[in-house]
Amino acid sequence: MKVRSVQSIVLVMDSLATGGAEIVAVKLANALVQHGRKVTLVLMSRHDACAYLLHPSVRVVHLNAQRRFIGSVLSVIKLRRFLRRENPDACISGIETLHALVWLASCLSGRQMMVLGIIHTMLSKHWKMLSCLRLALWREGMRRIKLVAVADAAARDAEMFLRLPAGAIQTIYNPVVDDALFAAAEQARSGSMRSIVPTLICVGGLKPMKRFDLAIRAFAAVRDRRVCRMVIVGEGPERASLEALIAQLGLSADVMLLGHQDNPAEHMLHAHCFLLSSDYEGLPSVLIEALACGCAVVATDCISGPAEILEQGRYGTLVSVGDSDAMASAVATAFAYPPNVQKREEAIRRAHDFSAYRAAQHYLQALEGVGV
């Protein structure tokens, strides 16, 4: 394969809201700048809550286009105009719903550039509700660009969903551990910041697939046997139902819903155990952050990500999806037998495998056609 020189890169996102894909985009943009590339982050809307985390050298452009049907047409026109004027070497579509739009805009721009799309989750689960026509259009657009996935299982799922040959989609792990998280990892090594009261932490959007209801029920079972507390970091549509469950189980004094926090790692440093209770994931960055912060970790063996990150249980405990009793047992064990210094060091080293700098190297190799 011919090696291309990629110096200028456009990264396209809907917005910089406070979701996982948006944080990944910020860290990837920053790491690409560290590799000496010129990076422009193009946002479809002005919702840029995470923009303050960007490296000063990352240029931000707002297209101000709402993506309904008419808005999608306008988005293509505006992005086509931008790509034609800027003529970047490569364009990265940072979220699945944009891939077809970015491909079309790049074709209409009349410029030659590599277009790469990132798959963050299980396409087969997220795209079932689309109409047949819309699904066909988006599938065709994604088949026309180079795709990478954040986990092996997500890559294989996407190949089947898009009817691509096995091995067509490369896996590149998310850029998770950046300079700020490296600093947190250094603090975690001593373990001195842990709370006196055993603390369970969960982090993520309060959405049905995250199954925080099961996490709360698991905590309740542990709380029946010992003094402990629970912290949930994140915001979302399930807040009211989770608050009702907490009250119903008599846990109002022991469970805190902190809402969105700019730096969840600060809370992980004080926790003893991190629990991921999801039904499915892509590559859960919060699980990697918990490893970096020296937490004992318990995660459902869901598709995809946890088993890859934890290397089939080497760096944490995997439990069956939907099994709150197994979650409770694993959390209770983590409280009773916290990881020793050696185990904590091994987990922190494992987290460093997901460094932002290394991820950016792999993205550049994919864009330049090196080793792929």
N, C-alpha and C positions, 0 to 999 in steps of 0.2 A: 504494500500500500504506500502511495506517495505521501511523504512527510510534508505537512503544511506549516508555515510560520504563522503563529497566532499571537499577535501583539495587542490588538484591540478587541475587546469582548463586550457585547451587550447582554445583560441579564434581564429578562422580562418577567415581571410579577404582576398579579392583580393589585396588590397593595403591600404595605409593610405593617399589617395588623399583627396581633400578638400570638400567632399560631406557630406550630413547629416548622412548617415549610418556610415561613417568613424568616424565622431565626436562622434556618439553614442558609437561606439566600444571603442574609447579612454576613454570616461567617464565611461563606464561599467568596463573596465579593471582596471582603477584607483580605482573605488569604491569597486570592489572585493578585491583588495589589502588592502583597508582600513578595510575590514572585516576579514583580516588575512589569505586570501587565496594566494596560489602560482599561479601566472598567467603568461602564456606564450602566446604572440600574434604572430601567424604564418601568414606571408604575402606571397601571391603567387608571387608578384613582388616587386621591390625595390622602387616603387613610395610611399614615406613615408613623404609627406609634413606636416602631422599632428603629426609626431612622437615626436616632441619636447614637446608636451603637455602631454606625458605619465609620470606617476609616475616612479621614478628611479628604483623601485622594479619590474616593469613589464619587463620581458625578451622579446626581439623581435628576431624572427627567419625569415629569408628570404629563401623561397624555389626556387626563380628564375625560375618559370615555367609559360610560356605563355599559356593561356587556349583557344587555338583552339582545333581541334580534337586531333591531336598528343599531343599538349600541355596538354590537359585534362588527357590523359592517363599518361603522365609523372607526372602531378600533383598528381594523385592518387597514383602512385608508390612512389613518394617522401614523400607525407603525410603519407601513410601507414608505410613507414620505420620510419618516425619520431614518429608516435604514438606508434609503437611497441617498440621503444627504450625508450621513455619517460614514457609510460604507465600511462597517466593521469587518474584521477577519472572521468572527464567529458570533453566533447568537445562541444564548441558552434560554430555553423556556423553563421557568422554575417550578411550574405546577401543571398538573395534567390537563386541566380545563383550558389551558392556553396553547397547547402544542399545535393543534390544527390551525389556529389563528396565526400563530407565529410563522408556521410553515407557509401559509398562503401569503402573508405580508412579505416574507423574504422572496418568494417567487415573483411577486408583482413588483418588487423593488428594482429588478433588473440587475442586481448585484450578485456576485459570486461569494457565498459565505457558507461555512459549516453551520448547520442548525442542529442543536442537540436538545433533547427533552429529558427531564428528570421524572421518574416514576417513584412516588413516595409511598404508595399504598397498594392494596390488592385491587386491581382494576375490576376484577370480576365481581367484587362485592359492592363497589361504589357506583358502577355504571348500569346497574340492572334496571333503574327506573327511567332511563332515557327512551324517547320514542325511537322506533326503528330507523327513521330517516336521520335523525340527529346522531344516533349511535353510529350509523354507517359513515356519516360525514366525519365525525371525530376519529373513528377507527382508521379511516383512509388517511387522514392528515397525520396521525401518529405513525402509520406505517411508512410514510415518506421521509421521515427524519431519523437521525441516529438517536437511539434511546439508551439511557442507562437507568438502572434501578438501585435503590438504596439497600437492598437485601437480596440474597439469592432466591428466596421463596417468592418475593415480589417480581423478580425478573422472570422466573419460570411461569408464574401466573399470567404475567403480561404477554409472554410469548404465546401462550395458549389462547388468551382472550383476543389478541390481535392477529392470530393465525400466522405467526412468524416461525421460522425454523428454530429448533432447539439451539441454544447458545448464541442467538442473534443479539440478545440484550446483555450488556456487560454490567456487572455489579461494581458500584463505587460507594463505599460507605460514607455516611453523612460527615461533614466537617463539624465536629462537636467540641473537641477539647482545644480551645484557643488559649491565648495568653492569660486571660482572666481566670479560666478554669484551671490552668496549670498552677496559678498562684493559690487557688483554693485547694488543689491537691497537696501542695506543700503544707498548708495548714492542717490538712486531714491526717497527715502522716503520724502526728503525735496522738491524735484522738482526744486531746485535752479539751476540745470545744464541745464535746457531747454533753447534753443535758443530764442532770442527775436522775431525773425521772425517765425511764425507758420510753423512747418516742418513736412512733411509726409515722412515716411521711409518705404521702402520695402526691404526685404532680401530674397535671394534665388538664385539658379542657373538660368541663363538666358535661360530657356527652354520653348518650346511652352505651356506645361501644366500649367506653372506658370502664364500665361496671363498678363505679365507686360505691354503689349500693352493696355489692358483695364485699368490698374492702371494709366498709363500715360494719357489716355483720361479722366479718372475721375479727375485726378489732374488738367488737362487743364480747365475743367468746374469750378472747385473751384477757380483756378487762375484768371479766368475771373471776379470773384466777389470780390477778396481781394488779398492783397499781401501775398504770401506764397512761400515756396520752397519744392522741393522733392529730396530725396536722395535714390538711388538704390544701394544696396550692393550685389555684386555677379558677377559671370562671366559665360559665356556660349555661345553657338552658335547663340543666338538671338541678340547679341550685335549690329551688323551692322544694322539690321532692326529696332531695338529700337532707335538707334542713328538717323536713317532717319526719324522715326516718330516724335521724339523730335524736329528735325529741321523743319519738315513740319508743326508742330503745333506752331512754333515760341516760343519754350520753352527752347532754348539752354542756356539762362541766368538763368533759374529757376530750371532745372533738372540736377542733377549730377549723372553720372554713375561711381561709385567708384571702380568697379571691386572687386576681392576677398579681404576681410579683415580678418585678423586672429581673431579679436575680435569684431564682429558686435555689441555687447552690448555697447561698448564705444560710438557708433553712436546712438544707441537707447536712451541712457541717455539724448541726446541733442534734441531728436525729441518729438513732441507733439502727434502724431498719427502714429500707425503702420497699414499698409494695407496688407492683404493676399488676393490675387485676383485669386487664383488657380482654375482650373477646377476640380481637384481631388488631394488628398494628402494621406499620411499614418497617421502619427501623426506629424504635423508640429512643430518641436522644436522651430523654430523662433517665433512662436506665443506665446509659453510659455516664451521664453526669453523676449519678449516685455512686457508681464504682469509683469515679475520680475523687469523690468526696469521702471515700472510705466507709460508706454505709454497707452493712450487710444487706443483701438484696434477695427479694423473693419475687418471682414473676410467673405469670401463667405461660405455659408452653404453647402460646398461640402463634398463628401465622400472621405475620412473619417477624423475625428479628430477635426475640429474646433468646432462643436456643443458639443462634449464631453469635450473639454478643457474649453470652455466658459460656460458650463452647460446651453445650450439652450439659450444663450444670457444674462445670469446673469452677466458675467464679461466682456462683450463687445458686439458689434453690429454684427449681422449676416445678410447678404444680399444674394439675389439670385445669383446663379452662372451665370456669363456672363453678368450681369446687371451693366454697367459702370455708368448709371445715379444714381442707388441706392448707389453705392460706393461713388460717388461724394457727394450725399446728406448726407451720414453718416459721411464722412470726414469733410464736412463743419460744421456739428453739433458738431463734436469732437473739432474742432478748436474754435468754438464759445462758447462752454460750456465744458471746460476741466474738468476731474474728480477731485472732491474735495479730501481732505486728507483721509477721510473715504473710499471712493471708491478706491483710490490708494492703501491703506492698504489692503483692501479686495482682490484686484487683486494680490498683491504681496504674500499674504498668499496662494491664490489659486496656484500660480506658485510653491510654496514650496511643493505642493502635488506631484510634478514631480521631487523630489530630486534624485540625483544619488545614494545616500546612501540607500534610500528606494527601488529604483529599484533593486539594487544589492541584497537586502534582499529577494525580490520576486524571483529573478533568482535563488538564492541559495535554496529557498523553492521548486522551480520547479525541480531543479536538484536533490535535496535530497528526493523528494517525500513527502514533508510536506504540508499538507493542499491542495493537488491537486489530 
